[in-house]
Amino acid sequence: MQQKQLFSQHFAKRINLNQSEMLDLIDKVVTAYNLGNLKTVEGIEVGYEDVNFTLTTTKGKYLLKVLIDFTIKKPRSKENSRKYVDTMENLRADGVPLPKLFKAEDDYLLRQIVPHNTEPIYMLVMEFFEGVDFIKQPPTIKDIKVIARILSIINSSKMKRKSVYDPWQPQFFLEEYKENVGLLKKSDKKLVDEVLAKYKQMDLKKLPKSIIHADFMRNNLLKSVEGKYCVLDFGVLNYAPRLADVGVFLAGFCLDPEVSIEKNLLAYKTGLDEYLKHTQLTNYEKTHVGTMTRASYALFHMAATHEKIVEHNKTKENDYWIALGRAGLKLTKKIGL
């Protein structure tokens, strides 16, 4: 089996294991889930929660997910890990396209005691969906319509969840502005301040709440060559204003600062109109869709700037979100949101 470095130090600190210790843990995973003989393993260095690996064995290709609590940046508790499984199973039953989970004996979760961690860690193994995300393959109008419908299914879920604070989610724009405004460059602050003025006109208490994916963007949605779709990463699922999910979807999936204003206007209208066919927003929500979309871009920029300056996150992925937030704010200003 290949022995190349699995992940950078930035990702390694999430689980506090070195290369050798992680390989030993992966061997235990392969045995517990009866995956055959391990051929290759590769770390997936994207996202701000969980630690993911692609496992290729004599039986096939799998995704190993070590569950991390993004709010404390440590392994999830048993209860929290169980909720992750329940979330996937409930949403699959509702019709959301998700990867199949595998069992180790009679449980989806595998509990392990590992070095340097006082609490056990919990892991999942799921099928590896052979698809491409929409960063590499920009969405078509048809894709936008399909994904909007999937989002409406998630927002209609009857699951019960507590609200959790997440610095990347636009319903926390005011709190994050107060925390991070001092980190912003003057030109970026000017863009964010324009959002602040409109955001203060919105009363969050008037926005209906639902289950939200909270990260419903191009990097977390895949499409196969056969035209099948797959939703990834429910690590930041929340109970919050559904308009926050709509805003993130419009900003992070439909709009694209790299294409023309005309294409962006069409994509924005298509995404919103299709969502409204399946989930009827209130008139108050419709009034503030644009503001929540702009706030989503502002949060991309502010949260990633915080990561870079305060958390010393120097990854290319983090720089991508800083740049996208800035470009998105400029784009949405041009199109009058």
C-alpha positions as CSV (number, residue, x, y, z in Angstrom):
1,M,0.0,0.0,0.0
2,Q,1.2,3.5,-0.7
3,Q,2.8,5.4,2.2
4,K,2.7,9.0,1.0
5,Q,1.6,11.7,3.4
6,L,-2.1,11.4,4.1
7,F,-2.8,15.0,5.2
8,S,-1.1,18.3,6.1
9,Q,-0.4,19.4,9.7
10,H,-3.4,21.7,9.5
11,F,-5.8,18.7,9.0
12,A,-3.8,16.3,11.2
13,K,-4.5,18.5,14.3
14,R,-8.2,17.8,14.0
15,I,-7.7,14.2,15.0
16,N,-4.2,14.5,16.7
17,L,-2.8,11.4,15.0
18,N,0.5,11.1,13.0
19,Q,0.9,9.3,9.7
20,S,1.7,5.9,11.2
21,E,-1.1,6.1,13.8
22,M,-3.7,7.0,11.2
23,L,-2.6,4.1,8.9
24,D,-3.0,1.7,11.9
25,L,-6.5,3.1,12.5
26,I,-7.4,2.7,8.8
27,D,-6.3,-0.9,8.9
28,K,-8.8,-1.5,11.8
29,V,-11.5,0.2,9.8
30,V,-10.9,-2.0,6.8
31,T,-11.1,-5.1,9.0
32,A,-14.2,-4.0,11.0
33,Y,-16.2,-3.2,7.8
34,N,-14.9,-6.2,5.9
35,L,-13.7,-4.1,3.0
36,G,-11.1,-6.6,1.7
37,N,-7.4,-5.8,1.4
38,L,-6.4,-2.2,1.4
39,K,-4.6,-1.1,-1.8
40,T,-4.4,2.7,-1.5
41,V,-5.6,5.5,0.9
42,E,-5.7,9.2,0.2
43,G,-6.7,12.1,2.5
44,I,-9.3,14.6,1.2
45,E,-8.2,18.0,2.3
46,V,-11.4,20.0,1.9
47,G,-14.0,21.3,4.3
48,Y,-13.8,22.7,7.8
49,E,-15.2,19.7,9.6
50,D,-14.6,16.0,9.6
51,V,-11.5,14.2,8.4
52,N,-12.1,12.2,5.2
53,F,-10.2,9.5,3.3
54,T,-10.7,7.7,0.0
55,L,-10.0,4.0,0.5
56,T,-9.4,1.7,-2.4
57,T,-9.5,-2.0,-1.6
58,T,-9.7,-5.3,-3.4
59,K,-13.5,-5.0,-3.0
60,G,-14.0,-1.5,-4.3
61,K,-13.7,2.2,-3.4
62,Y,-15.0,3.8,-0.2
63,L,-15.1,7.0,1.7
64,L,-14.0,6.9,5.4
65,K,-15.3,9.8,7.5
66,V,-13.8,10.6,10.9
67,L,-16.5,12.7,12.6
68,I,-15.4,16.0,13.9
69,D,-17.4,18.6,15.8
70,F,-16.8,21.8,14.0
71,T,-18.0,23.9,17.0
72,I,-15.1,22.7,19.2
73,K,-12.8,21.3,16.5
74,K,-12.5,18.0,18.2
75,P,-14.0,14.5,17.6
76,R,-17.8,14.3,17.9
77,S,-19.4,12.7,20.9
78,K,-21.4,9.5,20.6
79,E,-24.7,11.3,20.7
80,N,-23.5,13.8,18.0
81,S,-22.2,11.1,15.8
82,R,-25.4,9.1,16.1
83,K,-27.3,12.2,15.0
84,Y,-25.1,12.4,11.9
85,V,-26.2,8.9,10.9
86,D,-29.8,9.6,11.7
87,T,-29.7,12.7,9.6
88,M,-28.4,10.8,6.5
89,E,-30.9,7.9,7.0
90,N,-33.9,10.2,7.4
91,L,-33.0,12.4,4.5
92,R,-32.4,9.4,2.3
93,A,-35.9,8.2,3.2
94,D,-37.3,11.6,2.2
95,G,-35.7,11.3,-1.3
96,V,-32.4,13.2,-0.9
97,P,-29.7,11.4,-3.0
98,L,-27.0,10.3,-0.5
99,P,-24.2,7.8,-0.4
100,K,-25.0,4.3,1.0
101,L,-23.6,3.7,4.5
102,F,-21.9,0.4,5.4
103,K,-22.1,-1.4,8.7
104,A,-19.4,-2.8,11.0
105,E,-21.2,-5.8,12.3
106,D,-24.6,-4.3,13.3
107,D,-23.8,-0.6,13.5
108,Y,-22.9,2.1,11.0
109,L,-20.7,3.8,13.5
110,L,-17.3,2.4,14.5
111,R,-15.9,3.5,17.9
112,Q,-12.2,3.5,18.5
113,I,-9.8,4.5,21.2
114,V,-6.8,6.2,19.7
115,P,-3.6,7.7,20.9
116,H,-3.4,11.4,22.2
117,N,-7.2,11.6,22.5
118,T,-9.0,11.4,25.9
119,E,-12.3,10.5,24.3
120,P,-13.1,7.8,21.7
121,I,-13.6,8.8,18.1
122,Y,-16.4,7.7,15.8
123,M,-16.2,6.9,12.1
124,L,-18.4,6.1,9.2
125,V,-17.7,4.2,5.9
126,M,-19.9,5.0,2.9
127,E,-19.9,4.3,-0.8
128,F,-17.6,6.4,-2.9
129,F,-19.8,8.3,-5.3
130,E,-18.1,8.6,-8.7
131,G,-18.9,12.1,-9.7
132,V,-17.6,15.6,-10.2
133,D,-18.5,18.6,-8.0
134,F,-19.9,21.8,-9.6
135,I,-16.7,23.8,-9.0
136,K,-15.0,21.6,-11.6
137,Q,-18.2,21.3,-13.7
138,P,-20.3,24.5,-13.5
139,P,-24.1,23.7,-13.3
140,T,-26.4,23.9,-16.2
141,I,-29.9,25.4,-15.9
142,K,-31.2,21.8,-15.6
143,D,-28.8,21.1,-12.7
144,I,-29.9,24.2,-10.9
145,K,-33.6,23.1,-11.1
146,V,-32.8,19.6,-9.8
147,I,-30.6,20.9,-7.0
148,A,-33.3,23.5,-6.0
149,R,-35.8,20.7,-5.7
150,I,-33.4,18.7,-3.5
151,L,-32.9,21.7,-1.2
152,S,-36.7,22.0,-0.8
153,I,-36.9,18.4,0.3
154,I,-34.2,19.0,3.0
155,N,-36.0,22.2,4.2
156,S,-39.2,20.2,4.5
157,S,-37.7,17.6,6.7
158,K,-39.6,16.8,9.9
159,M,-36.4,16.0,11.9
160,K,-35.9,17.8,15.2
161,R,-32.6,19.5,15.8
162,K,-31.4,22.3,18.1
163,S,-30.0,25.5,16.7
164,V,-26.2,25.6,16.7
165,Y,-24.0,28.7,16.3
166,D,-22.0,28.6,13.1
167,P,-19.8,31.5,12.0
168,W,-20.2,30.5,8.3
169,Q,-24.0,30.8,8.3
170,P,-25.7,34.1,7.2
171,Q,-28.2,34.1,10.1
172,F,-25.2,35.0,12.3
173,F,-24.1,37.9,10.1
174,L,-24.4,40.6,12.8
175,E,-22.5,38.6,15.4
176,E,-19.7,37.8,12.9
177,Y,-19.5,41.3,11.7
178,K,-18.9,42.6,15.2
179,E,-16.3,39.9,15.8
180,N,-14.3,40.2,12.6
181,V,-14.9,43.7,11.1
182,G,-11.4,44.7,12.4
183,L,-9.8,42.0,10.3
184,L,-11.2,43.2,7.0
185,K,-9.3,45.3,4.5
186,K,-10.7,48.7,3.9
187,S,-12.1,47.9,0.5
188,D,-13.7,44.7,1.7
189,K,-15.2,46.4,4.8
190,K,-16.9,48.8,2.4
191,L,-18.5,46.0,0.6
192,V,-19.6,44.2,3.8
193,D,-20.9,47.5,5.3
194,E,-23.3,47.8,2.3
195,V,-24.8,44.4,3.3
196,L,-24.9,45.4,7.0
197,A,-27.2,48.4,6.2
198,K,-29.7,46.2,4.5
199,Y,-29.4,43.3,6.9
200,K,-30.3,45.5,9.8
201,Q,-33.7,46.1,8.1
202,M,-34.5,42.3,8.4
203,D,-36.1,40.8,11.5
204,L,-34.9,37.2,11.8
205,K,-37.7,36.4,14.1
206,K,-40.1,36.8,11.2
207,L,-38.3,34.2,9.1
208,P,-39.8,30.6,9.4
209,K,-37.3,28.0,10.6
210,S,-36.6,24.5,9.2
211,I,-33.8,22.0,8.9
212,I,-31.1,23.5,6.8
213,H,-28.1,21.8,5.2
214,A,-26.2,25.1,5.7
215,D,-23.5,24.3,3.2
216,F,-25.5,23.6,0.1
217,M,-22.9,24.8,-2.4
218,R,-21.0,23.6,-5.5
219,N,-18.3,21.8,-3.5
220,N,-20.8,19.6,-1.6
221,L,-22.9,18.5,-4.6
222,L,-21.8,15.9,-7.1
223,K,-23.0,14.7,-10.5
224,S,-22.0,11.4,-12.2
225,V,-21.5,10.9,-15.9
226,E,-24.8,9.0,-15.9
227,G,-26.5,12.2,-14.7
228,K,-27.1,11.1,-11.1
229,Y,-26.7,13.5,-8.2
230,C,-25.3,13.2,-4.7
231,V,-25.4,15.5,-1.7
232,L,-22.3,15.5,0.6
233,D,-21.4,16.7,4.1
234,F,-24.1,17.1,6.7
235,G,-21.6,18.1,9.3
236,V,-23.1,21.6,9.8
237,L,-26.8,20.7,9.5
238,N,-28.8,23.2,11.6
239,Y,-32.3,24.3,12.6
240,A,-32.5,27.9,11.4
241,P,-34.3,30.3,9.1
242,R,-34.8,28.4,5.8
243,L,-34.0,31.6,4.0
244,A,-30.4,31.2,5.2
245,D,-30.2,27.9,3.2
246,V,-31.8,29.6,0.1
247,G,-29.3,32.4,0.4
248,V,-26.3,30.1,0.6
249,F,-27.7,28.0,-2.3
250,L,-28.1,31.1,-4.5
251,A,-24.7,32.5,-3.6
252,G,-22.7,29.2,-3.5
253,F,-24.4,27.2,-6.3
254,C,-26.3,29.4,-8.7
255,L,-24.3,32.5,-9.0
256,D,-20.8,32.7,-10.5
257,P,-18.6,35.8,-10.5
258,E,-16.6,34.4,-13.4
259,V,-19.5,34.6,-15.9
260,S,-21.6,37.4,-17.4
261,I,-24.3,39.4,-15.6
262,E,-26.9,38.0,-17.9
263,K,-26.0,34.4,-17.1
264,N,-26.0,35.2,-13.4
265,L,-29.4,36.8,-13.5
266,L,-30.8,33.8,-15.3
267,A,-29.2,31.3,-12.9
268,Y,-30.5,33.3,-9.8
269,K,-34.0,33.5,-11.2
270,T,-34.0,29.8,-12.2
271,G,-32.8,28.7,-8.7
272,L,-35.3,30.8,-6.8
273,D,-38.3,30.1,-9.1
274,E,-37.7,26.4,-9.0
275,Y,-37.4,26.4,-5.2
276,L,-40.6,28.3,-4.9
277,K,-42.4,25.6,-7.0
278,H,-41.8,23.2,-4.1
279,T,-41.5,25.4,-1.0
280,Q,-43.6,28.5,-0.8
281,L,-41.7,31.3,0.9
282,T,-43.6,34.0,2.8
283,N,-43.8,37.5,1.3
284,Y,-41.5,38.7,4.0
285,E,-38.9,36.1,3.1
286,K,-39.2,37.0,-0.6
287,T,-38.5,40.6,0.2
288,H,-35.2,39.7,1.9
289,V,-33.9,36.9,-0.4
290,G,-31.3,39.2,-2.0
291,T,-30.0,40.4,1.4
292,M,-29.6,36.9,2.6
293,T,-27.7,36.0,-0.6
294,R,-25.4,38.9,-0.1
295,A,-24.9,38.1,3.5
296,S,-23.9,34.6,2.5
297,Y,-21.0,36.0,0.5
298,A,-20.1,38.3,3.3
299,L,-19.9,35.3,5.7
300,F,-17.8,33.3,3.2
301,H,-15.3,36.2,3.2
302,M,-15.4,37.1,6.9
303,A,-15.3,33.5,8.2
304,A,-12.4,32.6,5.9
305,T,-10.6,35.8,6.8
306,H,-10.9,34.9,10.5
307,E,-9.6,31.4,9.7
308,K,-6.6,32.8,8.0
309,I,-5.6,35.5,10.5
310,V,-6.8,34.1,13.8
311,E,-6.6,30.3,13.2
312,H,-3.6,30.5,10.9
313,N,-5.3,28.6,8.1
314,K,-3.1,29.1,5.1
315,T,-4.7,26.5,2.9
316,K,-5.6,27.2,-0.8
317,E,-9.2,26.2,0.0
318,N,-9.5,29.0,2.6
319,D,-8.0,31.5,0.2
320,Y,-10.6,30.4,-2.3
321,W,-13.5,31.3,0.1
322,I,-12.0,34.7,0.9
323,A,-11.8,35.5,-2.8
324,L,-15.2,34.1,-3.6
325,G,-16.8,36.1,-0.9
326,R,-15.2,39.3,-2.2
327,A,-16.1,38.6,-5.8
328,G,-19.6,37.6,-4.9
329,L,-20.2,40.8,-3.0
330,K,-19.1,42.8,-6.1
331,L,-21.3,40.7,-8.4
332,T,-24.4,40.9,-6.3
333,K,-23.9,44.7,-6.0
334,K,-23.8,44.9,-9.8
335,I,-27.0,42.9,-10.3
336,G,-28.8,44.9,-7.6
337,L,-29.5,42.4,-4.9
